[in-house]
Amino acid sequence: MKINQEAERLQYLVELLQEQRTGAAAQLAQRVGISRSKLFELLEELKGAGAKIEYNRQKNSYCLARGCRINVNQPITIEQVV
């Protein structure tokens, strides 16, 4: 299912952000399996949701600010409530 595949990619992106081992944008996009422009869209969406994400030149990595956590729950399931 495509929606779960997207959730897996987002989860992997979040793991790399939390571990501060993303590399530069092109490298990160390739690791996650998305285009560079899609990567920037995802980063902006996460920022819009309140995540504090910055690029650290010394670490050559995008990083989450101290005290910031992102939770991605998967697999995505649909329940019919009657």
C-alpha positions as CSV (number, residue, x, y, z in Angstrom):
1,M,0.0,0.0,0.0
2,K,1.5,3.3,-1.0
3,I,0.4,5.2,2.1
4,N,2.3,2.9,4.3
5,Q,5.4,3.1,2.1
6,E,5.2,6.9,2.5
7,A,5.0,6.5,6.2
8,E,8.0,4.2,6.2
9,R,10.0,6.8,4.3
10,L,8.9,9.5,6.7
11,Q,9.9,7.3,9.6
12,Y,13.4,6.7,8.1
13,L,13.8,10.5,7.5
14,V,12.8,11.2,11.2
15,E,15.3,8.6,12.4
16,L,18.1,10.1,10.4
17,L,17.2,13.6,11.8
18,Q,17.1,12.4,15.3
19,E,20.5,10.6,15.0
20,Q,21.9,13.7,13.2
21,R,23.3,11.6,10.4
22,T,21.5,12.9,7.3
23,G,24.3,14.3,5.2
24,A,23.6,17.1,2.7
25,A,20.2,17.5,1.0
26,A,21.0,15.5,-2.1
27,Q,22.5,12.7,-0.1
28,L,19.6,12.6,2.3
29,A,17.0,12.6,-0.5
30,Q,18.8,9.7,-2.2
31,R,18.9,7.7,1.1
32,V,15.2,8.2,1.7
33,G,14.3,7.5,-1.9
34,I,12.7,10.8,-2.8
35,S,13.7,13.8,-4.9
36,R,15.5,16.7,-3.5
37,S,12.5,19.0,-4.0
38,K,10.2,16.4,-2.3
39,L,12.7,16.4,0.6
40,F,12.4,20.1,1.1
41,E,8.6,19.8,0.9
42,L,8.6,17.2,3.7
43,L,11.0,19.3,5.8
44,E,8.8,22.3,5.4
45,E,5.7,20.3,6.3
46,L,7.4,19.0,9.5
47,K,8.5,22.6,10.3
48,G,4.9,23.8,9.7
49,A,3.8,21.1,12.2
50,G,6.1,22.6,14.8
51,A,9.4,20.6,14.3
52,K,12.5,22.7,14.7
53,I,14.9,21.4,12.0
54,E,18.2,23.1,11.2
55,Y,21.2,22.3,9.1
56,N,24.4,22.0,11.1
57,R,27.4,22.6,8.9
58,Q,29.9,21.2,11.4
59,K,28.0,17.9,11.5
60,N,27.0,18.1,7.8
61,S,23.6,17.1,8.9
62,Y,20.0,18.3,9.3
63,C,19.2,18.1,13.0
64,L,16.3,18.4,15.3
65,A,16.5,21.1,18.0
66,R,17.1,19.9,21.6
67,G,13.9,18.7,23.1
68,C,12.1,18.2,19.8
69,R,10.8,14.8,18.9
70,I,8.8,13.6,16.0
71,N,6.6,10.5,16.2
72,V,5.5,8.6,13.1
73,N,3.0,5.9,13.8
74,Q,2.8,3.0,11.3
75,P,1.5,1.0,9.7
76,I,-1.5,3.3,9.0
77,T,-4.7,1.4,9.6
78,I,-8.3,2.3,8.9
79,E,-11.0,1.2,11.3
80,Q,-14.7,1.3,10.6
81,V,-16.6,2.4,13.7
82,V,-20.3,1.6,13.7
